[in-house]
Amino acid sequence: MRVYPVRVTDARDRPIRVDTRPARIAALTPAAREILVALGAGKRIVTTREGFFDGKGRLVLARLKALKPDLVIAAQDSGDERALGSLGVPVYFAPQNSIRDVEHAITQLGLLAGAPVAARMLVHRIELTRQTVVARVAKTPRVSVFVDTGFFTTLPDTTLVGDLIREAHGRDVSGPTPPPGPFSIARLSELDPDAYVATSAGGTTLEQLRRDPHAKRLRAVRNGRFAVIASNLLLPGPQVGQALAEIARILHPDAFR
C-alpha cells in the first residue's frame, strides 16, 4: 500500500506534507511520545539527555537542531512556531482539547509516521471505551465538579479535562476562563461542587482540605466526594479512553457497580 507522500492539516490549520517515512521524529510533548510509542514508532523518537526545553520551559532550539529530525511534533498551544519553522522540516501541531481532538491527532500521526492501521485500531479502542461510558452514565444526573491541579489552581472547561468531564456526564464549575493562579475559595464556595477531583501531581488531599477553614465547608469535602486522578492520564495521548472511564467512575460510582 502506497502511503507517501502524506498531506494533513494540523491544529493551526497549517498544511503539512511528508514525502517519505520519517526516520527521526522529535516529539516535544509527553503525549506525542506516548502516541508514537503506541503506534509502534517509539524507536524513531529522538531526544537529548537534557530534553528540548530549559528550566523555564523555553525551547532550546540548538538541542533540537543537533538531532537533525525529519519530523517535529509540538503541542497545539506551543508558542515556538517561528523557531520551529526555521528547522526546515515538517512541524505538526497536534490538536489536544477534546477526545475527538486526540483521536484526530492519533489518526494524523499514524499517517505521518507510516502507521495508519495501528492508528485506526487505537482510535477504535478509545471509541469503544467512550461509547461504553456514555451508555452507562446516560441516565445519571450531571455531577458538578472542581478539578484541582494543585493549590486550588484549575483548568478551563474548554480543555481536554473539561471535555472528559462533559463526556462523563459531569459539569466543570471552573468555566471557560478561570483566573490564573489559585481559584477564589469564596467563588468556589458559591459554586459548591458535588465532587472534588485532584490531580496526583498537585498533591492535594482530602485531609488538607478538611483542615482548611474555608475548603472544609465545601459540600464535596464535607461528604467525602473527593478523588485523586493520575496526572499522566489527563494528557492528550493514547490513554484518553482510560481517563474518561476513571472520571466517569469517580462521578458516577453506582453506574459502574
KEBAZA-451114 format. One record per residue (C-alpha): residue in one letter; z, x, y. Coordinates in nm, 3 decimals, m for minus. Example, Ala and Ser with C-alpha at 12.3 -4.5 7.8 and 13.67 -1.06 7.14 Angstrom:
<sites>
+------+---------+---------+---------+
: type :       Z :       X :       Y :
+------+---------+---------+---------+
:    A :   0.780 :   1.230 :  m0.450 :
:    S :   0.714 :   1.367 :  m0.106 :
+------+---------+---------+---------+
</sites>
This chain:
<sites>
+------+---------+---------+---------+
: type :       Z :       X :       Y :
+------+---------+---------+---------+
:    M :   0.000 :   0.000 :   0.000 :
:    R :  m0.103 :   0.141 :   0.337 :
:    V :   0.193 :   0.143 :   0.575 :
:    Y :   0.096 :   0.367 :   0.866 :
:    P :   0.023 :   0.356 :   1.148 :
:    V :   0.310 :   0.117 :   1.229 :
:    R :   0.345 :  m0.070 :   1.556 :
:    V :   0.660 :  m0.258 :   1.659 :
:    T :   0.822 :  m0.375 :   1.982 :
:    D :   1.179 :  m0.263 :   2.044 :
:    A :   1.475 :  m0.435 :   2.214 :
:    R :   1.347 :  m0.331 :   2.556 :
:    D :   1.004 :  m0.484 :   2.493 :
:    R :   0.851 :  m0.138 :   2.460 :
:    P :   0.564 :  m0.091 :   2.215 :
:    I :   0.645 :   0.176 :   1.956 :
:    R :   0.382 :   0.340 :   1.735 :
:    V :   0.449 :   0.573 :   1.443 :
:    D :   0.140 :   0.726 :   1.282 :
:    T :   0.295 :   0.896 :   0.979 :
:    R :   0.611 :   0.872 :   0.772 :
:    P :   0.886 :   1.035 :   0.984 :
:    A :   1.046 :   1.330 :   0.811 :
:    R :   1.316 :   1.400 :   1.072 :
:    I :   1.493 :   1.095 :   1.217 :
:    A :   1.760 :   1.124 :   1.486 :
:    A :   1.991 :   0.822 :   1.464 :
:    L :   2.204 :   0.819 :   1.778 :
:    T :   2.442 :   0.541 :   1.667 :
:    P :   2.658 :   0.493 :   1.358 :
:    A :   2.488 :   0.157 :   1.295 :
:    A :   2.141 :   0.314 :   1.295 :
:    R :   2.259 :   0.579 :   1.049 :
:    E :   2.407 :   0.314 :   0.819 :
:    I :   2.084 :   0.113 :   0.825 :
:    L :   1.876 :   0.418 :   0.738 :
:    V :   2.110 :   0.510 :   0.454 :
:    A :   2.093 :   0.152 :   0.322 :
:    L :   1.712 :   0.175 :   0.333 :
:    G :   1.712 :   0.496 :   0.129 :
:    A :   1.616 :   0.717 :   0.425 :
:    G :   1.951 :   0.887 :   0.468 :
:    K :   1.824 :   1.231 :   0.364 :
:    R :   1.581 :   1.229 :   0.655 :
:    I :   1.854 :   1.186 :   0.918 :
:    V :   1.907 :   1.497 :   1.129 :
:    T :   2.226 :   1.574 :   1.319 :
:    T :   2.440 :   1.857 :   1.454 :
:    R :   2.798 :   1.954 :   1.385 :
:    E :   2.890 :   1.852 :   1.741 :
:    G :   2.685 :   1.534 :   1.740 :
:    F :   2.444 :   1.432 :   2.015 :
:    F :   2.700 :   1.336 :   2.279 :
:    D :   2.964 :   1.528 :   2.475 :
:    G :   3.328 :   1.431 :   2.511 :
:    K :   3.242 :   1.181 :   2.784 :
:    G :   2.975 :   1.003 :   2.581 :
:    R :   2.683 :   1.166 :   2.762 :
:    L :   2.373 :   1.261 :   2.567 :
:    V :   2.329 :   1.638 :   2.524 :
:    L :   1.950 :   1.649 :   2.520 :
:    A :   1.934 :   2.018 :   2.421 :
:    R :   2.107 :   1.945 :   2.089 :
:    L :   1.858 :   1.671 :   2.015 :
:    K :   1.555 :   1.878 :   2.112 :
:    A :   1.668 :   2.168 :   1.892 :
:    L :   1.642 :   1.945 :   1.583 :
:    K :   1.278 :   1.853 :   1.657 :
:    P :   1.297 :   1.490 :   1.543 :
:    D :   0.978 :   1.290 :   1.498 :
:    L :   1.158 :   0.956 :   1.548 :
:    V :   1.467 :   0.872 :   1.755 :
:    I :   1.673 :   0.554 :   1.717 :
:    A :   1.903 :   0.455 :   2.003 :
:    A :   2.119 :   0.158 :   2.096 :
:    Q :   1.971 :  m0.127 :   2.297 :
:    D :   2.217 :  m0.063 :   2.581 :
:    S :   2.170 :   0.314 :   2.587 :
:    G :   2.125 :   0.449 :   2.937 :
:    D :   1.927 :   0.753 :   2.825 :
:    E :   1.575 :   0.612 :   2.823 :
:    R :   1.430 :   0.866 :   3.068 :
:    A :   1.588 :   1.164 :   2.894 :
:    L :   1.480 :   1.044 :   2.552 :
:    G :   1.130 :   0.979 :   2.680 :
:    S :   1.100 :   1.346 :   2.769 :
:    L :   1.111 :   1.437 :   2.399 :
:    G :   0.754 :   1.322 :   2.350 :
:    V :   0.829 :   1.139 :   2.023 :
:    P :   0.870 :   0.767 :   1.946 :
:    V :   1.207 :   0.629 :   2.058 :
:    Y :   1.316 :   0.292 :   1.919 :
:    F :   1.593 :   0.099 :   2.098 :
:    A :   1.748 :  m0.126 :   1.834 :
:    P :   1.848 :  m0.486 :   1.912 :
:    Q :   2.218 :  m0.543 :   1.846 :
:    N :   2.365 :  m0.860 :   1.998 :
:    S :   2.337 :  m1.109 :   1.711 :
:    I :   2.297 :  m1.135 :   1.336 :
:    R :   1.928 :  m1.212 :   1.393 :
:    D :   1.902 :  m0.901 :   1.611 :
:    V :   2.046 :  m0.686 :   1.334 :
:    E :   1.812 :  m0.839 :   1.077 :
:    H :   1.520 :  m0.774 :   1.313 :
:    A :   1.630 :  m0.413 :   1.362 :
:    I :   1.656 :  m0.361 :   0.985 :
:    T :   1.308 :  m0.506 :   0.933 :
:    Q :   1.154 :  m0.289 :   1.204 :
:    L :   1.335 :   0.026 :   1.097 :
:    G :   1.215 :  m0.042 :   0.746 :
:    L :   0.860 :  m0.039 :   0.877 :
:    L :   0.911 :   0.272 :   1.091 :
:    A :   1.084 :   0.465 :   0.813 :
:    G :   0.836 :   0.357 :   0.546 :
:    A :   1.081 :   0.138 :   0.353 :
:    P :   0.966 :  m0.220 :   0.422 :
:    V :   1.057 :  m0.355 :   0.076 :
:    A :   1.413 :  m0.219 :   0.094 :
:    A :   1.445 :  m0.371 :   0.441 :
:    R :   1.333 :  m0.714 :   0.320 :
:    M :   1.582 :  m0.702 :   0.035 :
:    L :   1.866 :  m0.605 :   0.267 :
:    V :   1.784 :  m0.883 :   0.515 :
:    H :   1.764 :  m1.129 :   0.225 :
:    R :   2.116 :  m1.034 :   0.111 :
:    I :   2.251 :  m1.079 :   0.464 :
:    E :   2.083 :  m1.419 :   0.492 :
:    L :   2.228 :  m1.535 :   0.160 :
:    T :   2.576 :  m1.448 :   0.286 :
:    R :   2.512 :  m1.618 :   0.620 :
:    Q :   2.389 :  m1.936 :   0.454 :
:    T :   2.690 :  m1.943 :   0.222 :
:    V :   2.932 :  m1.902 :   0.512 :
:    V :   2.758 :  m2.161 :   0.728 :
:    A :   2.769 :  m2.415 :   0.444 :
:    R :   3.140 :  m2.356 :   0.380 :
:    V :   3.251 :  m2.391 :   0.742 :
:    A :   3.007 :  m2.665 :   0.846 :
:    K :   3.267 :  m2.945 :   0.829 :
:    T :   3.560 :  m2.747 :   0.967 :
:    P :   3.674 :  m2.777 :   1.331 :
:    R :   3.583 :  m2.489 :   1.557 :
:    V :   3.868 :  m2.243 :   1.599 :
:    S :   3.925 :  m2.078 :   1.936 :
:    V :   3.987 :  m1.705 :   1.902 :
:    F :   4.059 :  m1.398 :   2.111 :
:    V :   3.930 :  m1.060 :   1.992 :
:    D :   4.146 :  m0.764 :   2.095 :
:    T :   3.981 :  m0.422 :   2.072 :
:    G :   4.298 :  m0.255 :   2.197 :
:    F :   4.547 :  m0.314 :   2.482 :
:    F :   4.411 :  m0.667 :   2.541 :
:    T :   4.060 :  m0.536 :   2.603 :
:    T :   3.792 :  m0.765 :   2.462 :
:    L :   3.416 :  m0.808 :   2.435 :
:    P :   3.175 :  m1.063 :   2.591 :
:    D :   3.082 :  m1.353 :   2.367 :
:    T :   2.719 :  m1.251 :   2.421 :
:    T :   2.768 :  m0.950 :   2.191 :
:    L :   2.738 :  m0.935 :   1.813 :
:    V :   3.109 :  m1.016 :   1.780 :
:    G :   3.059 :  m1.337 :   1.976 :
:    D :   2.763 :  m1.434 :   1.758 :
:    L :   2.963 :  m1.368 :   1.441 :
:    I :   3.240 :  m1.593 :   1.570 :
:    R :   2.995 :  m1.873 :   1.653 :
:    E :   2.833 :  m1.848 :   1.308 :
:    A :   3.180 :  m1.861 :   1.154 :
:    H :   3.243 :  m2.189 :   1.340 :
:    G :   3.468 :  m2.034 :   1.600 :
:    R :   3.474 :  m2.011 :   1.978 :
:    D :   3.537 :  m1.682 :   2.154 :
:    V :   3.761 :  m1.762 :   2.452 :
:    S :   3.664 :  m1.442 :   2.639 :
:    G :   3.337 :  m1.598 :   2.754 :
:    P :   3.021 :  m1.413 :   2.861 :
:    T :   3.172 :  m1.198 :   3.137 :
:    P :   3.529 :  m1.089 :   3.065 :
:    P :   3.660 :  m0.837 :   3.319 :
:    P :   3.651 :  m0.469 :   3.224 :
:    G :   3.980 :  m0.336 :   3.100 :
:    P :   4.270 :  m0.548 :   2.979 :
:    F :   4.216 :  m0.923 :   2.974 :
:    S :   4.459 :  m1.105 :   3.201 :
:    I :   4.754 :  m1.221 :   2.991 :
:    A :   4.801 :  m1.508 :   3.237 :
:    R :   4.444 :  m1.621 :   3.177 :
:    L :   4.483 :  m1.571 :   2.803 :
:    S :   4.794 :  m1.790 :   2.813 :
:    E :   4.590 :  m2.064 :   2.983 :
:    L :   4.319 :  m2.039 :   2.717 :
:    D :   4.585 :  m2.021 :   2.442 :
:    P :   4.355 :  m1.947 :   2.145 :
:    D :   4.419 :  m2.082 :   1.796 :
:    A :   4.371 :  m1.739 :   1.639 :
:    Y :   4.409 :  m1.377 :   1.747 :
:    V :   4.192 :  m1.109 :   1.587 :
:    A :   4.248 :  m0.738 :   1.648 :
:    T :   4.012 :  m0.456 :   1.554 :
:    S :   4.153 :  m0.176 :   1.342 :
:    A :   4.062 :   0.092 :   1.595 :
:    G :   4.261 :  m0.085 :   1.867 :
:    G :   4.589 :  m0.058 :   1.680 :
:    T :   4.731 :  m0.393 :   1.793 :
:    T :   4.981 :  m0.550 :   1.553 :
:    L :   5.147 :  m0.890 :   1.533 :
:    E :   5.486 :  m0.719 :   1.573 :
:    Q :   5.373 :  m0.564 :   1.902 :
:    L :   5.253 :  m0.898 :   2.032 :
:    R :   5.579 :  m1.066 :   1.936 :
:    R :   5.770 :  m0.802 :   2.133 :
:    D :   5.559 :  m0.862 :   2.444 :
:    P :   5.737 :  m1.113 :   2.673 :
:    H :   5.409 :  m1.288 :   2.759 :
:    A :   5.197 :  m1.247 :   2.446 :
:    K :   5.474 :  m1.382 :   2.224 :
:    R :   5.425 :  m1.723 :   2.386 :
:    L :   5.064 :  m1.750 :   2.272 :
:    R :   5.013 :  m2.022 :   2.012 :
:    A :   4.831 :  m1.784 :   1.776 :
:    V :   5.117 :  m1.535 :   1.793 :
:    R :   5.388 :  m1.799 :   1.750 :
:    N :   5.207 :  m1.944 :   1.449 :
:    G :   5.120 :  m1.606 :   1.298 :
:    R :   4.745 :  m1.676 :   1.308 :
:    F :   4.677 :  m1.305 :   1.353 :
:    A :   4.444 :  m1.077 :   1.158 :
:    V :   4.304 :  m0.726 :   1.177 :
:    I :   3.937 :  m0.662 :   1.101 :
:    A :   3.792 :  m0.318 :   1.030 :
:    S :   3.612 :  m0.195 :   1.342 :
:    N :   3.322 :  m0.050 :   1.144 :
:    L :   3.240 :  m0.397 :   1.009 :
:    L :   3.158 :  m0.510 :   1.363 :
:    L :   2.882 :  m0.253 :   1.412 :
:    P :   2.525 :  m0.388 :   1.423 :
:    G :   2.443 :  m0.248 :   1.082 :
:    P :   2.385 :  m0.350 :   0.720 :
:    Q :   2.745 :  m0.474 :   0.676 :
:    V :   2.696 :  m0.760 :   0.924 :
:    G :   2.700 :  m1.019 :   0.644 :
:    Q :   3.033 :  m0.886 :   0.520 :
:    A :   3.167 :  m0.902 :   0.877 :
:    L :   3.063 :  m1.266 :   0.906 :
:    A :   3.231 :  m1.357 :   0.578 :
:    E :   3.551 :  m1.177 :   0.680 :
:    I :   3.568 :  m1.352 :   1.019 :
:    A :   3.499 :  m1.690 :   0.858 :
:    R :   3.785 :  m1.636 :   0.611 :
:    I :   4.017 :  m1.545 :   0.898 :
:    L :   3.928 :  m1.854 :   1.099 :
:    H :   3.897 :  m2.099 :   0.806 :
:    P :   4.103 :  m1.969 :   0.513 :
:    D :   4.114 :  m2.310 :   0.343 :
:    A :   3.732 :  m2.321 :   0.324 :
:    F :   3.730 :  m2.013 :   0.100 :
:    R :   4.001 :  m2.108 :  m0.148 :
+------+---------+---------+---------+
</sites>
